[in-house]
Amino acid sequence: MIGQLYAESLTGAEIDIEYEDGRREPLAAMRWLEPIDGDEAMLSRCTGPTLDVGSGPGRLTVALAARGVAVLGIDVTPHAVRLTLEAGGLALCRDVFGRVPGSGRWATALLADGNIGIGGDPAALLRRMRELVRPGGEVIAEVAAPGTPSVAERVRLRHGEVTGSWFRWGRVSASDAPTLARESGFTITDCHQRAGRWFAFLR
């Protein structure tokens, strides 16, 4: 049901993210179909083989492919993968914690659009990133603004009275990114804001 509701959101359906405490906010997934201000902060750093984790409909995967960068998108939603393939990108329907092609050989891995929250345990996700990128490789993670609380909580997708199952999701503040990186075996080489979005660069 999660995948179905997410797929519907990519067609313009009004899907909400619902939190355990009852809060709701629009998923607004349509924004991921087109370039977003600030994307260049990530794209310009990708000069070697790049893994786009949680690639969604593939805007970053497709943009990098158009620049001649070897890139693979992975996402757990088949519809999102199909959209990437139709747009000219290469993508597979894979869980980042499962078998991923090129493990240990990626020069760069992207965790855009808050995907550092995948699984609700950012430290575990970054440890997995260490297995996927090559020695000296870089992980680029989009994080929340400094001072924002870092949290891990259960959420689900909702469309009217139809709901998906609960799943864990995390949020990492730029203020907490250096400590998280260090605990996960990385060093923050840069953390800055572009077009209102915050990016942490881990090596």
N, C-alpha and C positions, 0 to 999 in steps of 0.2 A: 504493500500500500504506500510506503514511503516513496518508492520509485515512481509509482503511478501518479501520486499527487505532485511530485516534483516535475514529472513530464508534463502534467497539465499546466503547471505554472509557466512552463516555457512556451505555452500556446496562448498565454494571456489570462488564464483563469486566476481568480483572486484567492490565492492560498496564503494562509497565515502561519507563522511560527508561533506555537503555543508553549508557554513555559509552565512548569509544575505549579507555580504560585498563581496561575490564572492570567498572567500578562500575555498579550498577543501583539505581534507586529507583522506587517506585510512581508512576505518573502521577496516580492519584487524581482523575480528571477529573470524577467525580460531584459533587465539592464545588462545581463551577461551575454546577450546576443550581439552586442556591438562594442567597439572600443570604448574604454572608460578613461577619463582624464586621470593621468598618473600611471597608466600602464607602461609608459616608456621607461619609468624608473626600474622596472623589472626586465623588459625586453632588451634594453640596451646592454645589460650585463650578460646576456645569454649568447655566447659566441661558440661554445662547444655543445656536444650532445646534451639535450635538456629534457628532463622529465617533468611534465605538468601534472601535479597530483591533485585530484579532484577537479579535473579540467572542465567539467560541465559541458556546455555546448561548444566549447573549443575556441573562444575568441583569441586566447593567447597562443594556443597550439597552432592555429591557422596563421596568425600573424608571424610567428617565428618561421614556419614553413615557407611563407612567402619571402622571407629574408634569406632563405637558403640554409637555415639552421636545422640540423638533425634534431627532431623533436617527437616525443611520444606523449600523448595525453592518456591518462587513466581515470576512469570514473566508474562508480558502481551502478549508474543508471543507464540502461541500454538506449533509451531515447536520446539522451545527451550525447552518447557516443555516436549514434547515427547522424545527429546534426553535425558533429565534427567531421565525420567522414564525408558527408554531403558537401561541406564547405571546403573540402580539399585538405584537411588535416588527417594525421594518422592517430588513431585512438583505439584503445582496447577497454573492454568492460572488466575491470580488475579492482580488487580491494588492495589498498596500499600495503596492508599487513599480510597479504597473500603472495603468490608467486608473481614477480614483476620482471619482465625481460631486461637484460643489461644490468642486473644488480651488481653494484660495486664499480660500475664503469661510467656513470653519468657525471658530466662535468658540473651541471647545475640542476637543482630540483626546485620547482616553484610550489609554494603554498600560498596562492593568491586568494583574495576575497575572504580572508578569515579562515582558510582551510587548515591553519595550524590547530584549529579546534577539532579536527576529525578524530572521532573516537572518545573525545572528552578527556584525554590525557596527553597534553602537549609534550610532556617530557618523553613519554613512550613513543610518540610519533617522531620526535626528533632523533631518538635513538635508532628508530627504523630508517630515518633519512641517512644516518651515518652508514648504514649497511648498503644503501642504494647509490650514494655518490662515491666517486673515486677519491683516493687520497688527495687532499688539497682542493677538493670540490667545494662548491658553495650552495647553500640553501638560502633562498630568498623567501621570507615569510612576511605576509601582510599582517600587521598587528593593530591593536587598538591604540588610541591616543594616550600619551603619558598621563598618569593619574587615574585612568579608567581602571576599575577593579578587574583583576584577573579572576575568572570563575570557571568552574566546570559544573554543568547542570544538565538535567534531562529536559528534552524538548520533543515536540512532535509537530507534524504538519496537519493543518485543519482546512477543510473546504466546506463551509457551512456546518452541517452536523456530521460530516464524514471526517474521520481522523485516522492518521497513520499510527503506527506503534511508537512508543517512546524510545528515544535513543539519546546517547550522551554526546554533548558538544561542549567545547571549551572556548574561552576567550583569553587572550594574552595581551596585557598592557605593554606598551613600549618601555615603560619603567621597569617591568619585571623581566623583559627579554634577556638582558645580560646574565642574570642569575640562572634563568632557565637554560640558556645556551651552555653556560659553564657546567651545569649539572648533567647535561646531555652529551658532553664531550666536544662542544663547539666553542669558538670564540666569536663574539660580535665584532665585525670589522667596521660596521657603519650602521647607523639607524637614523633615518631622516624622514621628513614629511614631503610629499609631493602632491599637489592638487587636493589637499585636505586628507590624504591617505598616508599612513605610516608604514614604512618598510624596514625590516631588520635583515641584515646581511650576515650570515653565519658561515664560518669556514672551519 
